[in-house]
């Protein structure tokens, strides 16, 4: 493991995009978590997210993990560029000549992915706990940890996303093709999700649509990107202004999406290894 860590460290140490996007990601992540402490101007109105309750327990776990989850593409860029350069610079072939096995190559990338995911998760956990302890109007210990499972969901979401990008990077080898494929798949999943929702909900009354949406099984929720997204729902209905308008937030733990993400991780890792074994670069 130490050997693989050193190998990844020296590979990425002199790779400028790696350092830039890593620093950019963590800087923006920290800034976004503290966004509730400043007044935002929207359509001529001033909104303070702290006063809207984003730092209150237990909602804060949902808010912070959802907000920083939007930034996962920055770390994704690091993963894609790091792997793509292995093939464009013929580093992979040279490493295999020097004795690096396919298994060790996959293990080194998974090690990098795990470290980034772990550091990001720990950072989000510490800052969330700090903000909640200082700004939450709810201090009951039971409420503080009630929805901490969102931190675990965040870890799974991030790890699954990186495994997905690792697979695309090994399959396509060029970063531009990877992001093009990602965009096409994202559009495709949204279309399938929209068609399925329309099929099941068309012709129903608003109350019936809500009930069907909450209690029905949607196949699209098992697709890679959709299952990742379903792990952490949009928390905007939990804002005080949404509550004042009578909007209700209802959440059922997405067990199917969690299982789907784990299965997709296994598929992406095994498929990446299979591609490396089949190809001779």
C-alpha positions, 0 to 999 in steps of 0.5 A: 500500500505504501508503495502504491501511495508513493507512486500516486504521490510522485505521479501527481506531484508535478501535475499542475491541474491536479494541484489546482483543482485539489486546492480549488475544490477544498477552498470552494467547499469550505466557502460554501459551507459558510455561505449561510453567514452572509446575506445573499441578494436574489431578485432584489431581496435579501436572504440569509440562509442561517435565518432560514434554518440551514444550520439547525439540527438535524437539517444541517446534515442534509443541507451541507452534504447536498450543497458540497455534493454539487462540487463533486465534479471538481474532484472528478476532474482530478480523477479524470485528468490523473487517469487520462494522463497515464495513457496520453503520456504512455505512463501506464505502459512504462509502469507495466514494463517496470513491473506494475501489474493491472491489479496494482494500477487499479488498487492505486487509483482506488486508494487515491479515490478513497483518500479524497473521499475520506478527507472530503467526508471528514472535512464536511463532518467537522465543519457541519458539527462546528456550524451546528453547534454554534448556530443551531437553535436546536441543541438537544443531543438526540436531534444533533445526531438524528440525521448524521446518516447523510454523512455516510450517504455523502461518502457512498455518493462521492466514492460511487461517482469517482468509481464511475469516472475511473471506469469512463477514464480507463474506457475512453482514455481521453478527458474530453471523451470522458466528459462528453460521455458523462454529459450524454449519460446524464442527459439520457438518465434525465430523459428516462426519469422524465418519461417514467415519471410522466407515465406514472403520474400523468392524469393524476391529481396533485395529491395523488401524484405526491402519494404515487411519487412517494410510494411507487418504485421508479426503475430510473432510481437504480441508474448510476447517476440517479441512484447517487443523486437519490442518496441526498435529497434536495433540502430546499423544502426544509427552509423556513420560507418553504415551511411558511408556504405550507410546503412539506418535506418528506423523506424515506431512506433510499435503501434501494439507491444505496444498494444500487450505488454499492452494486454499481461501484463493484461493476465499475471496478471490475469493468475497469480491471477487465478493460485493462486486462483485455487491452494492451496499451 
